[in-house]
Each structure stands twice: as C-alpha cells, then as structure tokens.
Amino acid sequence: MSKFTETIKKELYEMIPPTLFFFVALHIVALIRALMAKGSGIPLSTTASVAIAALILGKSVLLADMLPMINRFPDRPLIYNVTWKTLIYLAMAGLIHYVERLIDFARQAGGLIAGNEKLLAEMVWPHFWAIQVLLLVLIVMYCTIDEMVRVIGKEKIVRMFFGPMPLPSS
C-alpha cells in the first residue's frame, strides 16, 4: 500500500469519531429546530444536509486539532483545554448557525445585505439562543471526551467502555 493511500486511510479512520458524534448531535439539533418551528413554514434540514454538515465538522475538528493554538494547555488540568476548545468550536458553530440562517434570508430578500436586515428583524432569537445552548452542551461533551481519549489513550478507553476485545486469531 502506498504512503498516500495509508495517509488517506488514516485520515478517514480519524474522521469517524467526530463525524459520528456530530451526525447524531446535528440530528438532535435538527429535531429540536423542527419541534420549535412546527407550523411556522420554516424549511427543515434533511438527513443529507445534516450528513454533509457532520462530514464538514468532522474534518474541521481534525484540521483544528493540527493547529498549535488549539492544544494550548497540554500539561494543565483537562478543564483548560476543554474550555478553550469549547469556546473556539462554539464560536465557529455560532457563526455557521448565523450564516446558515443568513443564506436562507438572503435568498428570500434577494441579496446579502437585505437578507441580513430581514434576518435581524424576523429571526426568533430565543430559538437561536436555545440552539446555541444545546450546541454548547454537545460541544462540551465532545471536547471532554476528546481530551479524555487524548490523555488516557484510545485503546484503554475502548476497553473501559466496551470491555476487553477478543484477541485476533492467528
């Protein structure tokens, strides 16, 4: 197997945990949005759009983890890195959430500036902030689990969670 193929395989394997986490988390967010928007005529996310968003977030997390600034406190108690990463990921999630709404409103209004004005005037802000709070909780969970795996090790976490894995037969 070539080095390129091995690198791609390793990248895809590393993308699985964050992508699965965000796939489930974004479906929870979509369900909450659907329940809040019931009867309002607001178009709802589809599984395909949630899957694409989860893939983008999964890859984004891996890219962010490569940045030296993301793991600022490797030798401090885990709460430092959990808090730091949560703030960064939450800021990005808030921006993405706002831009996602902005695109919808810009299509309706016929332009980005008009769409932003319409968004600011018509957006149901308690719904926006409710989703942000939900995202905060989900991102804190993700960052906490990610830091625990970083410190304890993936193999040990898998054994702790699922029990001893059977030995491969020779």
Rosetta blueprint (number, residue, H / E / L):
1 M L
2 S L
3 K H
4 F H
5 T H
6 E H
7 T H
8 I H
9 K H
10 K H
11 E H
12 L H
13 Y H
14 E H
15 M H
16 I H
17 P H
18 P H
19 T H
20 L H
21 F H
22 F H
23 F H
24 V H
25 A H
26 L H
27 H H
28 I H
29 V H
30 A H
31 L H
32 I H
33 R H
34 A H
35 L H
36 M H
37 A H
38 K L
39 G L
40 S L
41 G L
42 I L
43 P L
44 L L
45 S L
46 T L
47 T H
48 A H
49 S H
50 V H
51 A H
52 I H
53 A H
54 A H
55 L H
56 I H
57 L H
58 G H
59 K H
60 S H
61 V H
62 L H
63 L H
64 A H
65 D H
66 M H
67 L L
68 P L
69 M L
70 I L
71 N L
72 R L
73 F L
74 P L
75 D L
76 R L
77 P L
78 L H
79 I H
80 Y H
81 N H
82 V H
83 T H
84 W H
85 K H
86 T H
87 L H
88 I H
89 Y H
90 L H
91 A H
92 M H
93 A H
94 G H
95 L H
96 I H
97 H H
98 Y H
99 V H
100 E H
101 R H
102 L H
103 I H
104 D H
105 F H
106 A H
107 R H
108 Q H
109 A H
110 G L
111 G L
112 L H
113 I H
114 A H
115 G H
116 N H
117 E H
118 K H
119 L H
120 L H
121 A H
122 E H
123 M L
124 V L
125 W H
126 P H
127 H H
128 F H
129 W H
130 A H
131 I H
132 Q H
133 V H
134 L H
135 L H
136 L H
137 V H
138 L H
139 I H
140 V H
141 M H
142 Y H
143 C H
144 T H
145 I H
146 D H
147 E H
148 M H
149 V H
150 R H
151 V H
152 I H
153 G L
154 K H
155 E H
156 K H
157 I H
158 V H
159 R H
160 M H
161 F H
162 F H
163 G L
164 P L
165 M L
166 P L
167 L L
168 P L
169 S L
170 S L
